[in-house]
């Protein structure tokens, strides 16, 4: 019995091992060596999640809260508006832009101070300027979060200080960052290593806290954060191979690891794509007919468009161009566009340019074209005119005969 029992156990272990081997082989590979508690990397264009861990967990997010502060402020305030710095009493060790109460400063410069140096006083001033008070601004933040579908997010302050009710998730932070990076003004701020705040007197230069921008030439942002509850946090982004990615690491154990985590996430994400060039500069994509003078006008791509494609994704190029053109047209004039779609999503647009000059059509060309375009109606008209002419001629001839006969009879 003992031998049978041992044999049964051995058989079971062999069967289990044989079952586990294909399961392990089928397991998807992902980024390795990530120390953050929660992380994600997504395609910024489509929102597709490339890899994640505990990405929907509700966590303290420290100063990455300021991404929503920026989002709301940019919708409620013009960038060039000058506001006065609101009174702010910091706790020792807070990140500050160093505003003096009542100091005049532009909304744009406040956003630079908010993102680059994580200025809590800048966040407070933006909140007061946009809503009249920090409490009203926080209500706006939560309304915008709901409108964006950030179901794992709730705000209690515009700064990111540890407070009950101030939390988000890696997934929601990635979604918010994607929306912000679509705005050129914000993308420029997030990608800045340094900035000169010209609205301040005297102007002040600040440098980013985001070391990711120094670690890779393709890095484009976005925002750091750190508190006791949140640990070290970073929302990162990068652009390479015609692909834009967003990464998030929450709860990294050290300041350095939040940067190395995001670097690893983004590099792994880029490795999932291959570079494609669906449109090349000078490529002829359309040839509309030239009205009056005849022939065709080649329309060529004004520049190349490179896109990143993952396995299984299809590329489609849709051309929008006129079927017929009329001179005068200068060489290089823009007449249409080519839009590239990857997996059904718009990836970029390239203008189409005239490949040669088209002169204004002469009167002879216009007349010849008119005849050629209306040959059948013109032939019918001529035929009708001839028939009418013959009928009129016969009628006149009969009238002349009748008058001649009458003259003969009268004699």
VENWO-V530841 format. One line per field, one symbol per residue. ss: DSSP state (a for helix, b for strand, c for the rest). psi: psi as a letter, one per 40 degrees, with the letter a starting at -180 (. if undefined). Layout:
# VENWO-V530841
ss=???
psi=???
This chain:
# VENWO-V530841
ss=caaaaaaaaaaaaaaaaaaaaaaaaacccccccccccbbbbbbcccccbbbbbcccccbccaaaaaaaaaaaaaaacccccbbbcccccccccccccccccccbbbaaaaaaaaaacccaaaaaaaaaaaaccaaaaaaaaaaaaaaccccccbccccccccccccbbcaaaaaaaaaaaaccaaaaaaacccbbbbccccccbbbbccccaaaacccbbbbbbbbbcccbbbbbbbbbbccbbbbbbbbbbccaaaaaaaaaaaaaaaaaccbbbbbbccccbbbbbbbcccccbbbbbbcccbbbbbcccccbbbbbbcccbbcccbccccbbbbbbbbbccbbbbbbbbbbcccbccccaaaaaaaaaaacaaaaaaaaaaaaaaaaaaaaaaaaaaaaaaaaaaaac
psi=dddddddddddddddddddddddddehhiaiifheidhiihihdddehhdiihfeehhiiebeededddddddedehidehhihhihhgiiheihidfihhehhiiddddddddddefhdddddddddddediddddddddddddddefgeeiiieiedeihhhegiaidddddddddddeehdddddddehdiihgeeihiihhiiiegeddedhdeieadhiihidddahihhiiihifeihihihhhfididdddddddddddddddeeiihigdhihehheigiihiceiaihhhihdiihhihhiheiihhhhhhiidiihihhihehhgaihhhhhfeiheihhihiheiihihhidddddddddddfdddddddddddddddddddddddddddddddddddd.
